[in-house]
């Protein structure tokens, strides 16, 4: 099978494969070298990568808790070449500023809105993973005129009113509360935090663990306490009017069945794709399959 020669990233750092079986790989050092920074009007400096077709319709990808823009490296070679792709390090993560405060979902979403302003992007498709999907929901709820379509990967609708949220299969909040600095990227917790049901490139995961361990513990705790507070998600979800695609892995140990159900109930018109046997990061495990679903949603026939 012949792969397209025009991919979203420069050919100098993509290794092409002639068949589907091994996955396309990106030179991660060259990927990091593409990163630039922009100081926003609120004083926050965000790091980001701006790639793809500069004249294409913009797509912003927002990573999850303790990740960074590299989160999307496995997926990028398979995304449509028709788009301008913006990959962001959210505040507190990667090379972006790590302030003492504030880390609510609205703080994160407002940063993305200001980055769109700074890049003169009036409207974009937004793809978010985990915490990034919560940020995506929030951006679409509060600034709907800036959002065309949303893709929510491993997302949640929060608990039903009056219900006590069930703990996920992996009690990450309890484990994070036990952490002490300096964080060890090779500790049993970090290895479990970055595990997946199906194998993922070891160098990629090693870099992810290393960068997560470099995030100050105060940021871990602030995001856990503020950004991942799910109590009011259902209250604002009715504001989300953009066409939505919901993606989960069936073996996700972090997102409960109940929190998936509440999101589906809140967005009954959304398209839904569940990847059997995959975990919290399905686009790491089967990036080509996930990209095909995203491409069809963002560029329907």
N, C-alpha and C positions, 0 to 999 in steps of 0.2 A: 504494500500500500504506500502510495506517495503522499508525503505531507505537504501542506501549503508552505511555500517558501517565504511568504510575507507573514510574519508573526508580529505580535504586539511589541516585543522587545527587539532590540538591535540584534542582528544576526551574529554579531561578534561574541555574544555571550549566551547563545542558545545552541545546544547540541542536538541536531536533528537525528531522529531515528527513522529507519526505513519501514519498520513494522510497528504495530500497536504495542507490542510487548516490550522492549522496555519503555517506560514513560519518558516523554521529552524532559530534558533537564536544563536548568539555567545555571550559568556560572554565578554563584552567589556573591562572590567578591565584586564582580563587575556590576551586579544588580545593586549592591550597596553603594557603589561609586556614583550611581545615578541620582542618589538622594540629594535634595536641596532643601533649603529652609525659607520660610516666609513669616515675618512678624505681622500679626493681625492687628486690627484696629483696637482690640481689647488688650493689647500688649503681649499676648501669648504668641510664642514662636513655635510653629509646627514644622516638622520635617515631612517631606512627601516626595514621591516620584511621579513625574508627568511623562507618560509614554504613549505609544500607539500612534494612531493617525491624528495629527494636530488639528485637522479639519473635520474629524469625525465627531459624532454625537458623544458628549462626555458621559463617562461612567465613573463614579467614585466608589472605591472599595474600602470598607472600614473594618479593621481587624477586631479581634476579641481581647478579653482581659489577659494581660501579661504578654500579649503578642506584639507585633509591630508590622510594618508594611510587608516584610518578608513572608508574613502569613499567606500571602496570595501567590508566592512564587511557583508552587506546583501547578496552579490553575492557569496562570497567564498564557502559556504557549497554546492553550486550547481555546481561548476566548476569541470571539470574532475580531478580525482585523479592521472592522469598520469604525471602531470607537477610539476616542481619546480616553485613556485610562489614567485616573488619579488614584494613587495608593497613599494613604495617610498614616503617619504615626500619631495616634491620638495623644492628647496631653497626658503626661506621666509615663509615657512609653517611648521606646526607641530613642531617637535623637531629639524628640520634642521636649519642650520645657516640662519640668516636674515641680510645679508650685506647691506651697504648703496646702493650699485649697484652690479650687473647689472641684469636686469630682462627681456631681450629680449628672444624671442623663441629660438634663437640660444644658449644663455647662459644656458637656462634650458636643452636643448637637449644635449649640451656638457657635462653637469653634469651627465646625464644618460649614455652617452658613457663612461665616466670615471668610473662610478660605475660598468658598465659591465667589464671594464678592471680590476678594483680592485677585483671583484668577480670571475675573470678568466672565464667569460662567453663570448665565441666567437660570438655567434649568438643567438638571442632570438625572440620570438613573443612579440609584443608590443601592449598593450591595453591601450587606452587613452580616457579620458572623458573630454569634454569641453576644457578648456585650456590644459589639458593633451593630448587631441587629436591633438591639434596644435603642441605640443611638439613631439608627436609621428610622425606626418607628417614630421616635421623638421629633426628628427633623421633618418628617412628612406630616406630622400632626400639627406642629407649630408654624412651619413655613411651607405650606402645601404648594405655593406657587413656584417653589424652587425644585420640586421633585416631579419627575415624569412617571417612573415606575420604581418599585422597590422589590428587592430580593432579600428575604429574611432566612438566614441559615442558622439552624440550631437556636431558634428564638422561643419566646414565651409570651403568653398573655397574662401571666401572673395568677395569683390565687383568686378564687371566687370570693365575693364579700362575705366576711364572717367565717371563712374557712381558714384553718391553720395550714400553711403550706407544708406539704410532705417533703421530707429530706430526699435528695436524689440518691441514687445507688452509691455514688462516690461523694462522701460528705466533705466536699472541698472547703467549705466555709470553716468547719471545725478544724480541719488540718491547717488552713492558713492562719487561724488564730493561734496556733502553737509555734509558728515560725519565729526564729531568732536570727538576728544579723550576726555575721555575714551569711547570706543565703548560699547554700551549696547547690550548684546546678546538677550535681550527680547524686543528690540525696534520694532516698526511697520516695519521698513525697514528690519531688520534681520529676522523677522518672514516671511515677503514676500519673501526674498531672499532664504529662505529654504523651501518654500512651494512646494507642489506637487498636481496634480489633484486627485491622489488617496492617501489614508492614508499611512503614513510611521511611523515606531516605534518611539514613542515620546521620549524615553530616547536617542536613537541614534541621533535624530534631536537636542535635547537639548545639547548634547555633541558637535555636529558639530557647533552649534551657539556659544557655549562657547569658543571653540578653535579658531573660526574665529575672535571673538572679541578680542582675545589675540594677534592677528597678528598686528604689528605696522601699524598705518594708512599710514605711508610713504611707506610701502610695498604694501598695497592695491593700492595706487595711482601709484606707479612705475609699478606694473604689469598691471594695467589698461592702462597706457600710453605706455608701451613698449611691454609687453608680449601678449597683446590682440590687438596690431596694425595689422589690417587685410589687409593693402594696398598692400603688396607684396606677399600674399599667392599664388595667381594664377601664379606669375612669376616662383616660384620654384616647384610647384606641378608636372610639367612634369618629374621631376627627380624621383618621387615616382614610383618605378617599382614593389614593393612587392605586392603580392596578398592582396586585401583589402576588409574588410567588413565594411559597413557604417550602423550605427544604429541611429535612431531618434525616439522620441516620437511625435505623431501627434500634441499634444497640447503644445509643447515646446514654452514658451514665450520669450526665449532669442535668439534663432537661427531663422532668418527669412527664408521664402521660397526661396528668391533670393540667400541667401548664401548657402542653401542646394543644389540648382540647380547648382551653379557654381562648387561645389565639385563633383557632379555626372557627370557633363560635363568633368571635368578634369580627372576623373577616370572612364571612360566608362566601363571598364572591372570589376569594383568592384561589389561585391554582396551588396544588399541593403535590409534592413528590417526596416519598419516603424511600430511601435507599436501604434495602435489606442487608443486614450484616455489617453495616458501617456505623461508626461512632460519632463523636461530637464534631469531628473535623472531616466530614465526608469528602471534601474537595482535596484533602491530602491523600486519602486512600484511593480514590478513583476520580482523579481530576478530569479526565476526558469525559466521563459519563456525566459528571456534574456540570461541566462547561456546556455540553450539548443541551442540557435542560435550560440553562441560563441563556444561552444564545437564542434558542427558540422563543423564549419569553421576551427578551429585549428586542428582538428583530423578527416579529411574527411574519409569516408569508403574506 
